[in-house]
Amino acid sequence: MTVNIAFLGGTGTVTGSKYLVQHDGKSLLVDCGLFQGYKLLRLRNWSPLPVAPDQISAVLLTHAHLDHSGYLPLLAREGFTGHVYATSGTRDLCRILLPDSGHIQEEDAVFANRHGFSKHAPAMPLYTRQDALDCLPLLKTVEFGMTFQPIPDWRATFSSAGHILGAASLLLEVAGRRILFSGDLGRPDDLIMNPPASAPMAHTVLIESTYGDREHPSEDVLAELGPPLKKLASRGGVAVVPVFAVGRAQALLHAIHLLKLRGDIPKSLPVFLDSPMAVHTTHLFEQHPGDHRLSGEDTRALTQSATMVSSTDESRALASRHGPMVILSASGMATGGRVLHHIAHYAGNHRNMIILTGYQAPGTRGATLASGAKSVRIHGRDVELNAEVVQLQSASAHADAGQLLAWLRTMPQAPDQVYVVHGELAAADELRKRIEHDLGWRAMVPEHGSVWPT
């Protein structure tokens, strides 16, 4: 019998990663992500999967970012009771991200109902904080390099993917077929994370393509971030920095710390990390030293280089402070969370800055900010944009096109088939063409909902 993969997310988009592997009446889900960005995509979160959750034997998570793990509370609430296999770093981050995701959705629904800007009466969260807490006992940890059986006679092995704490590529062996899921691959030259491990032999590869149509600039994040922050400090402005709470926030904290040590920006420039999730994640770097390249001293400096803001009262109090200062706050694409309040408060002043730190998926507020728009809609109203918008090109935690191809070249032999996933259509198709042209391998971009053999 054949081994098939149903592409239930992460196709034609960088969000909603879900890959259902089916063989001999059994099903296993690799990643369980939320759709984000365009409303058309977000509506998919409310549609049932083509397989009943109680018919899925196991879930394997490549990493904890919500576009890979954020659907898990809903899957469990709808009847999934199997194990969710992940590395210890991914487990620890899921314990932070998933309840926070449920909490934010509840808060957003309450806010929408209070101010009456939702088309639904009442607005409801996709899932609650309690739903997220209820799914956490399903998590079962497996360390890098350990082969395990998520289903009898199905073998799986995680290897380091860099990117964020706990991030993994996954080799799945089923009925004589070896299927390699790249997960989100980090950069070999990342400021804080280890480089991805070499790719093992596989018959079928699913390769991410977030940056499949571009190369990262040659300058590093310090060279790119230093001048705007120096300018901000000199004019007494406030920089609002939307960051992904896991990975990007810590990389930016480390970069600002290094800039201060080098004297490129004033040591007195106040920095605030306004995200309970990011604060908790920053402390996790001390518990997972093998996942990153920071020294013990560097790791300790992460927690001391900024004022950690946890409570909502502390967050609101930032609005009464004067610049210069830097506020790092989630979410990285400005899709929700406290950063929206900071953007709404500071975006109208030309002395201020909004610094975008990574990829902005189409349909997100971050993409609107990056486009040069004159206003952005936040909590039902249009906010005028007079602040300077700076988009960093060098802060990405994803491998670029050349680095993705270099990772594929580490495979001992050519695979039978490559599926290009987790990228916008232009990026995915460009990487497909480069795989076919540069490597001579068969490659295709699967459509959402399609089913293909391995």
PyMOL commands that set and color helices and strands:
alter all, ss='L'
color gray80, all
select helices_A, chain A and resi 39-46+53-55+66-69+72-77+88-115+129-138+221-235+248-262+276-284+289-291+296-304+312-320+339-346+365-370+401-409+425-439
alter helices_A, ss='H'
color red, helices_A
select strands_A, chain A and resi 4-9+18-23+26-30+58-60+83-86+139-141+147-151+154-160+168-174+177-181+204-208+238-242+271-274+307-309+325-329+353-356+375-378+381-384+388-391+417-421+443-444+451-453
alter strands_A, ss='S'
color yellow, strands_A
deselect
rebuild
show_as cartoon
